[in-house]
Amino acid sequence: MKKYFICLVFSICLLNSNAQQTINGTISHDNINREYILYIPASYNPSTPVPLVFCFHGYSSNANTNYAYTNFRSIADTAGFIVVHPQGTLDNTGTSHWNVGGWTIGSTVDDVGFTLALLNSISASYSINPDRVYSTGMSNGGYMSFLLACQLSDKFAAVASVTGSMTPQTFSACNPVHPTPIMQIHGTADATVPYVGDPLWTLSINDVLQYWVGYNNCNPNPTTTQIPDINTTDGSTVEYIVYNAGDNGVTTEHFKVNGGGHDWPDVWGNKDINASIEVWKFFAKYDINGAITPANVPTTSSSFSFDIYPIPANNLINISLDLTANLEYQILSIKGEVVKKGELTSNNHQIDVSNLASSTYYVKINNHTKKLFIVR
């Protein structure tokens, strides 16, 4: 059992009168002082357990840079989660890194143990929902997120990798303990982490996806949606690929950035999607038990059915059902709040959802529900 002690160095910046906090902290693990940046939104209330998002920087980068460009702070302010940006250690070349095998195979630092120690430390100081802990990261930080999905999955509900992958060492020792929602954002022209992989040090993105599709028991035939090419000058387009119907309702998802490089979309590179927003939208759908269903949204029985298309939707949805009389419909947010309602008057009824933000919703008809994804 590894022992560690916690030494917090609080450098607190009150960002406004509502007391958002940015905390520069340290924790000692395996006799190494490890640094991190913690962001607490103004909405944080110790009486209400909140989600926690780990965000890992890339190889040779640092927590400060990652904290700045990912800008999860603005999302946390409205969604009410805490985000932590850990700092990697230096390898034998003096470069900051996460020990994930592959090109870091000479490293001996225990970054999985450090992550667990940091999670325990934050959980001891703040009210964290243990069922809603997530990990994301850029490049080497994406590899680190997959390593946690493989070796610390009893603590992490879902992971999202941006320009990362899995090393052969991570893949060969992968041992998750629950269906794990996975999102991969990756450019096909990535010259740093090649989309097609390299057998010596990194899996192809397709191999990564297929591993998790198989493990999660998802439908092997994905749905593919072309994301609108909002910015025609960025040299890339995006396909949104979803393998759904996994165990516990989980999905394996991929934003394939055709022509995209080693980028964090919307910060640099592709401008059609915002990687940070897409990552949180994905995390918000799941806890460690699988898909989240609001407590006041009833489950669907087999005595009544309806279909929604297209999925995911943009501005319009169609409800298809065998209607014998007019029925009321409701669209509920992921929190179970009614955001739209009306009356169905035909067997193929069209509903305008252009006023709803990109997110996960539930369509309720006759006390039966189906999930709705809106993506723009």
N, C-alpha and C positions, 0 to 999 in steps of 0.2 A: 504494500500500500504506500503510495507516494504521499509524502507530507509536504505541506506548503503553508506558508503564512501570508497574510494579506497586509500590504502596506499601501494605503490609498493616499495619493498626493493630490489633494483637491485644488484644482485651479479653475474656479467656477466663474463663468461669465453669465451674468443675468442678461438675457437677450432682450427682454422687455418686462413691463410691469407684471405680466402674468407668470414670470419666473420660469421660462424655459431655461434649462441648464445644460451647458457643455462642460463635461468633467474630464480632465486629463488625469488618468489614474495609473498606478503601477501595482503589480501583483508579483510575488516571488514564487516561482515554480521550478523545481529541480535546481535550486540555488541560482537561478537566473532571474533577474528583475525584468519583467515583461510589462510593456506599456500598452495602453489602450485609450480610446476616446469614447466617452459615453454621452449620448444625447437623451435628455429627459424632456418630453413635451410639456407644455403648460397645462394640458388637460390631465396630467398624471394625478391620480388620487390613490393614496396607499390602501384605501379600503376596497379598491377594485383591481384584481389581478389583470395585468396587461400583457400583450404579446411582446416578445423580444426577438429582434432581428440582428444576427451577426452579419457583418459585411467585411470581407477579407480583401486586402489590397493585392495587386499583382506583383510578380517577381521584379525586384529592384525598386519597387515603389514604396509607399509608406502610408500609415493610417491617416495622416493629415491630408495628403493629396486625395486619397479615396473618400474621406469625409467631405471634401469640398466638391468633387465633381459628381458623385452619386446623388448628393443633395437629398438623402432620405429624410432630412429634417423637415422639409416642407410637407412631406407626405405624413410623417409621424405626427405633425401638429394637428392634422385633421382626422387621421385614422386612429390616433391614440396608442401607438406602440413606442417602445424604447428601442434604440438602435445602438449597437456597439461596434466600433471599428478597432480590432486588435492590431498590434504591430508585430511583424515577423522578426526573427533574429537574423544575424548575418551568417552566411555560409562561409566555406573556406576560401572563397574569392572576395569576401567582404561585401557580399550582396544580400540584401534583405530577401527572405524567402519563407515559404511554408514547406515543411518536410512531407512530401507526398510520394516519394520514390521517383522513378524516371530520371530526369536530369538532376534531381536533388538527392540521388541515391546515396551520396557520400555524407549526407547530413545525419546527425544523431539526435537532434532535438525532438522532444516529444510534443508535437503541436496538438495532438488529440488530447493528451493529458492536460496541457495548458488550457485548451478550450473548455474542458470539463471544469477545471479549477476556476476559470473566469466565470463560467455559467453559475457555479455554486456561490461564488463571491457576490455576483450581482443579485442573485436570488435571495441571498441573506440580507441584502441592504434594501431591496425594492420588492414590491409586490408583483411577481412575475407569474403568469399563467403557465404552469409546467407543460401543459398540453399544446401550447402555441409558441414554441421556440423554433426559429427558422435560420437558415444560413444561405447567403449568397456571396458572390465575389467576382472579381475581374481576373481573368487569366489564371495565374497560379492560385488566386483566391477562389476561382471556380473549381479547380482541382481539389482545393482544400474542402470545399463544400461537399463534393462527391465523397471524399475520404470520410467526412463526418457521417454522411448517409450510410456508408458501409460499416463504419466501426463505432459510431456513437448514435445509432438510429433510435435507441430507446429514449434519447433526449430531444431529438430533432423531428419535427412534424413534417417538414418539406424542405427541399433545397432548390436553388436556382443558380445556374452557372452562366456567366456572360464571358464568352471567348475562352472558357476553360474546357477541360475534358477529364478523362480518367487515365492515370498511368497504368501500365500492365501490372505493377505491384498492387495498386489499389484494387484493380479488377480481380486479380487472382485471390486476394484476401477479403473480398467483399462479403459481408455477412450481416445484412440488415435483418431486423426482427419484426418489422411491420410493413404493410404496403406503404410505399413512400412516394408521394407526389414529386415529380421531377420536371423542371423546366430548363431548357437549353436555348440560349440566344447565341447565334454564331454566324459569322460571315463565311461565305463559300470561298472568298479570296483571301482569307486570313493567312498571312505569311509567317506568323509567329507560332500559332497553334493550328496546324493544317487541318482543314475540314475533313480530308481523306485519311488523316492519321499518319503515323509512322510506327512500324512494328517494333522499333527499338525503344520508343519512349512514350508514345501516346496513342490511345485508341482513336479510331475515326468517330466522328459525331454519330454516324449511323449505327456503329457498333454500341456506342454508349446508349443511344435511344432504345435499340433492340434489347439490350440487357434489361433495362428497366421496364420496357413493355412486357417482357416475359416474366420478370419477377413480380410485377404488379398485376399480372394476368389481365392486361388491357386488351381491348379489341385490336387485333393486328392490322386492321384496315382503318387508317386514320381519316379524319375529315380535314380537308385543306381549304383554307380561305386566303384569297389574295388580299393583302392589306392595301388600301388605296395609296397610290404613289403621290403623296402630298407634295414632296419635294423632288422635282424631276432633275435637279442639278447635283444630287448627292452621289450619283453613279451606282445606285443600288435600289433593289425592291425587296419586299418582304412577303414571305408565305408563312401563315400561321397554321401549324400542323398539330392536330390533337388526336392522341390515342386515348379513347375514353373507355368507360365501363370497366375500370379496374376493380380489384377487390376493395371493399370499403368505400367505393365510389371515387377512388383516386384516378388521376390522369397522368399521362406522360406527354409533355408538350414541348414544342419546338418552334421558335421564331427563326426561320431560315432566311438569312439576309443575303440574297443573291447579288454577288458582286461586292459584298461588304468585306471590310478588313478586320483588323484587330482593334475593335472599337467598342465603346459604350454608347449605344444608339441614343441619339438626341443630344449628347454632349459633343461627340465628334463622330464622323462617319455618317451612318444612316440617320435621316431626320423624319422618317415616317412613323417611327414608334419611339416612345420614351422608355428606356430599359428599366429605370427605377420604378416607374408607375406600373409597368407590366409585371415586374417581379412582385410588388406588393399586392396587386390584384390577384395574382396567382396564389400567394400565401394566404390571402384573406379567405379563400375558399375551403381551407383545410385546418384541422387540428391533428394531433397525433393518432386519433382514432379514425381518420379519413375525412370524407366530405362533411362539412358543417351544415346542419339543417336547423334553422331557428326553432326555438321551443314551441312557438305558436303556429308553425307551419305543419299541418297534418301530413302523414304519409299517404301514398296513393295505393288504393286497393285495385283488384282486378275487375270489379264490377262496372267500372266506368273508365273510359280512356279518351285521350285526345293527343294530338300531335302538334308540335311547334316547329316551324321552319321559316327561314333558314337558321341553323345553329352553327357558329355564333351569328348573331343578328347585328344589323347596323341601325337603320332608321325605321324599318318596318318589320313586323312579324306577322305570320299567318297562323291562325288557329284552325286546325282541321278536326272535326268531330261529327258524330251522328246526332244532330240536334232535332229534338222533337218539340221543344219549346224554348223560348228565349231564356238564357242563363246569364247570371252575373259572373264576371271575371274580376280577379284582383291580381295585381303584380306587387310582390313584396320584396323589400330589400333583404340583404343577407342577415340583417338584424331582425327581420320579421315585421318591419314597418310597411304599411300599405303606401305605395308611391304612385299607383295609378289604378283606376277601376272603371268599369263600364259594363255594357250589356252585349252579349253575343246574339246576333240575329240571323246568322246563316251558317251553313256547314263549313264554309271556308271564309272565315272572318279575318279581316286585316286590321291590325292595330298599329298606330303610330307611336313609336317609342323614341323618337328623335330628341325628346326633352330629358331622357334618362342618360345618366353618365355611364361610361364604360365600366361594367362591373358584373357581378353575379346576382341574379334575381330568381324569384320563384313565381311561377304563374299558377294561381289557384282558381279552380273551377269546380263547383259542386263538391267542395271539401276534398278535392284531389289536387295534387301539385306536380309540376315538372320544373326542372331547373332551366333557366334561361341565361345565356351569356351574351352580353352586348359588348362588341368590340369596335372601336373606331380608330 
